[in-house]
Structures are given as C-alpha cells and as structure tokens.
C-alpha cells in the first residue's frame, strides 16, 4: 500500500494502480485515488477529491484534451465513464470540498464546510457531448457533515446523511435511504431527460426510497423533476389524501399506512398534454412513491412542485 502525503500548500496527489492512502493536509488540494480500494483524507482547504481516476485539467479524454484552465465538473447527468472500480473511504475534512466517490461501494464523510459529494463514478462533463448520462452501481454511504451540502447518490442502493445544515439530498437510481439531519433540508427526485440526472423512486415496499427524518415546516420534497417541461401546461396538483384525477399535470397525494406516510405521485408527460387534445385518463396508480417514517399530515407547503 502506497502512502502519498501532501504539504500545507495546494498539492496534486495521484494514487497508483494499487491500494493507496492519500493525505492532502493544508490548502486546496487535488486528490485522485486511482484504481483499487483507497483511503483519501483531504484535510483543510477547499479540495477536489476523486475516489477512482478523476481527470486532471489538461488531460486527454475520449473527446480530446481538457480545455486549459478548466477543472473537472460534477455530474448533472452528462459524462464520460473514466476509471476502474475501487471501494474507497474518503474523509474530505474542512473547507468547501468537491468529492466524486468513484464506481464502487464508497464511504464519504464530508466534514465541515459546504461540500458537494457525488456517489457517481468519476466523470468529466463536456459541452460537446450534450445528452449522455451515466449512473454507476456501487452502494454508497455519503455523509455531508456540518454545512450546507449537496449529496447525490448515483446508482445503487445508497444511504445519504446530510448532517447539520441546510442540505440537498438526491438519492439517484436504486432504493435509497435518506437522512437530512438537523436543518432545513430538500429531498429531490426527478427523471432523466434533456441531460438531467435521474433520481427515481419505485412503487411498493423494497422499491421506493425512504426518508427517515422528514420534519414538516422545515424540510421539503422537491418533485419538479417529474413536472412537464412544456410551456403553458397545467400547474401541478397537490391532492392531499384525495385520489388521483384525470389530468396531464403532475399530481401528488399522500396516504398513511400504520406508522409511515407514503407520498404518491403521477408524473406529467415530459412534453405536456397531447397536441391533438386527447383527454387525460384517471391514473390506475402512482408513478412513484416515497416513504416517510412516522405519521405526517402533509400540506402543499411541504413540497416543491414548480
């Protein structure tokens, strides 16, 4: 196992093809673990951390070199698959850090600061590849720590814990468990279109995502990713406990089952209502569900729908 240690200055630390321990120490460091199972400690400073092979500025991708002066961006759905699988432990430390965990089953602790943590594999976004998107399959454990963090799980059955602060949690593909922690948190869901990331949730036990600590009057559930993209469409509907109705709009309702609350929704057609005026049917059932631990009498204010 290789030990690679930085200085108090801004360092670039690159792992080997084997198992590595990378320690960034001070300043804004760039750390990339490489292949195999790595341990990465960012230390103080605003660090950029990749669990697997994160491309350097100026490096060559399948589409040519990274433009000079640019740094890797993080997935909004478009990317190039780079690197091999490693199950990484990443401790980002202090500062506002950007972490791409990698393709395996990774554990990330963001530490203090406003961090962006991706459970996806290492990707680089290229504007010339506009609509390609990926999700990887590793089950990740992402913990934001103190600060206002953005956590995105990617593929696999992930567990996201925002920690203290006003966090945004995006489970991604798979059956995800979400814990916002203290603060006003947003739990965001959506589908892949126009190059956007996917944050789907299924229907039924073992298929839907679970929010363990939803707090009314503080947290919100963002379902705008299931609304129509077309202009001039009907506004989303919050139905309370009433059944779904005939509408082309996004519809949201809830039901209480025992000691849990189920958020149920029907996604709007991406392109909006059919141009030929076809009337909408009454849905047979929900497109997706989100399970909330505990009993919650939900209101429209608990959601972001448009």
N, C-alpha and C positions, 0 to 999 in steps of 0.2 A: 504493500500500500504506500503510495507516494504522499508526502506531506508538503504542501505548497503554501507558503506564508508570505503575505504582503507586508507593506510598510505602513507608516502613518500617512503616506502620500496616496494619490489616486493610482491604483495598480490595475494591471490586466493579468489575471491569473487563469491559466488554461490547464484543465486536467489532462490526464493521459488516457490510453485505451484501457487501463485497469482501474482498480478502486483507488480513489483519492480522498484526501482531506484538504480542502481549500479554506484558508483563513484570511479574510480581507483586511482586518484591523481598521485603521482610520481612513477618512476621505471617501470620495465617490469611486468605488471600485467596479470593475467588470470581471465577473467570475463565471466560468463555464466549466461544468464538471467533466464533459466528455462522456465516454462510454462507461458501462458497469455502474455499480452502486456506490455513490459518492456521498460524502458529508461536506456541506458547504456552510461556512459561517461568514456572513457579510461584515459584521462589526459595525462601527459607527460610520455615518455618511450615507448619502443617497446612492445606493448600489444598484447595479443591474446584474441579475443572477439568472443563469440558466442551468437546470439540472443536467441536461444532456448537452448536445452540441449547439450552442447558441452562436449564430454567425457574427463575426466581428464587422464593424464598419470597414468597407473596402474589400471585404471578402467576396469570393465568386460564388454565385448561386446558379441554379439551372438557367436563370434568365440573364446572367451577366453579373458584373460587379455591383456591390452595394454602392450607391452614389456617395462620393466623398462628403464627409461632414455629417452623414446621417447615422443614426443609431438604430438598432433593431426596435421595431414597434411590436405591439402585442395584439392578439387576435380579436378582431371584430368579425371574424368569420373567414377572411381570405388569407391564404398562407401557403407556404411551401413546406413539405414534410422533410425535416432535416434531423439527423441524429439517430442513435440507437437507444434501445430501452435500457434504463437503469432505474432501480428503486432508490430514490435519493432522500436524504434528510437535509433540509435547508433551514438554517436559522438566520434570518435576514438581519436581525439586530436593529440598532437605532437608525433613524433617518427615514426619508420617504423612498422606499425601495420598490423596484420593479422585478418581479420574480416570474420566470417561466419554469414550472417544476420539471417538465420532461414527459416522457412517454410511458413510464412505469407507474408503480404504486408508490406515490411520493408522500412525504410528510413535510409540511412547510409551516414554520412559525414566523410570522411577520415581525414581531417585536413592536417597539414604539414607532410612531410616525404614521403618515398616511400612505399605506402601501397598496400596490396593485399586484395581486397574486393570481397566476394562471395555472390551472391544473392541466391545461393542454400540453401537447408536446411543444418543443422549441420550434417556433415559426418565425418567418420574416414576411412582412407584408410588402407586396409590390403593386403599385397602382396599375401596372401594365397587365396584371393578372386579376381582373376585377371581380370575378364571381366564383372563385374556387374557395372552398372552406373545408376544414378538417375537424374531427374530434378524435381523440385517442382514447384507449380503453382502460387505462390504469385507474384503479380506485384510489383516490387521493384524500388525504386529510390536510385541510388548509385552515390555519388559524391566523386571523389578522392581527390580534393583539390590540393594544391601545391605539387610538387614532381612527380617522375616517377612512376605512379601507374598501377596496373593490376586490371581491373574490369571485373567480369563475372556475367552475369545476371541470368543464370539458366532458370527455367521455368517461364511462364507468360509473359505478355506484359510489359517489363521493360524500364526504362529510365536511361541511363548511361551518366554521365558527368565527363569527365576526369579531368577537371580543368587545371591549369597551369602545364606544364611539358610534357615530352615525355611519353605518356600513351598508354596502350594497352587495347582496349575495345572489349569484347566478349559478344554479346547480349544473346546468348543461344537460347532456344526454345521460340517461341512466336513472336509477331510482336513488335519489339524493336525500340526505338528511341535513337540514339547515337549522343553525342556531345563531340568532342575531347577536345575543349578548346585550349588556346594558347600552342604552342609547336608542335613538330613532332610526330604525333600520328599514331598508327596502329589499324585499324578496322579489326578484324579477324573473319573468318567464316569457318565452317567445318561440317562434318557429323560424327555420332558415329560409330566407328569401332575400333577393336583392343584395346578396353578400353579407347578410347579418348572421350573427352567431345563433345557435339553436339552444334553447333552454326549455325542452319539452317536459311534460309530465303526463303519465298514463292514467288509466281508469281502473280502479279496483285495488284491493289490498295487494301489496307487493309490487305494484306497478306505478303508483303515484308517489310524488315527492312528499316529504313530511317536514313541517316546521314545528320545532319542539317548544319554542318560547315566544309565540306571537303575542304582542302586547297592544291591545286596542288603545286608540288615542295617541299612539307613539309610533308603532310600526305600520308599514303599508305593503300591500301586494300589488306589484306592477304587472298588468296583463296587456299593456299596449301592444306587445309583440303579436297578439292574436287579433288585433283590430284590422280593419281594411286599410290598404294603402291608397285606395282610390279617393279622389276628391269628391265632395258633395254627398257622401254617404250618410246614412242614419247614424246618430250618436249611439255609442254603446249603452246597453241596458243593464241596470242593476235591479234584480227582481226580488231581493230579499229571500224569503222561503217559498215564493210562488213558483209554479212550474214554468218551464221554457215556453215561449210563444213563437208564433210564426213571424220571423224577422230575418233579414240578411245581416243585421248588426251583430257585433259581439254581445253575447248575453252571459251574465254572471248571476249565480244564485248560491245559496248555501243550505246545508242540511245538518242537523245534529244527530249523531249516532252514538249513543252511550256517552262515553267521556271524551269524545272527539268531535270536531267540527269539520265537515267536508265542504270545501269551496269547489263548485262545479261550474264549468263554463262551456259554451259553444263558440268556437272561433268563427269570425266573419270570413267570407271568401276574400282572398287577397286582393282580387280585382274589383270587389264590391258587387252590388246587385247585377244580375244579368241584364245586358242591354236590350234584350227582347221583351223585357217586362214580365218574365216568368215570376209568378208569386212564390214567396218563400214557404217551405213546408214547416210544420211543427217538428222540431228535432225529436228523434227517438230517445236520445240520451246525450250525455255530455261528451265533448271532445276530449276534455282532460279534467283531472281532479287534483286538488292539493289538500292534504290532511293537516289540520291544526290540532295539536294536543290541547285538550281542555275544551270547555264549552264557551263559545263566543257568539253573541247576538250581533252579527256583523251589520255594518252600515256602508253606504256608498263611500263615505269618507275613509274607509279602511282600504280602499283600492285606488290605483292609478289606472284609468281605463282609456284616456285620450290625452 
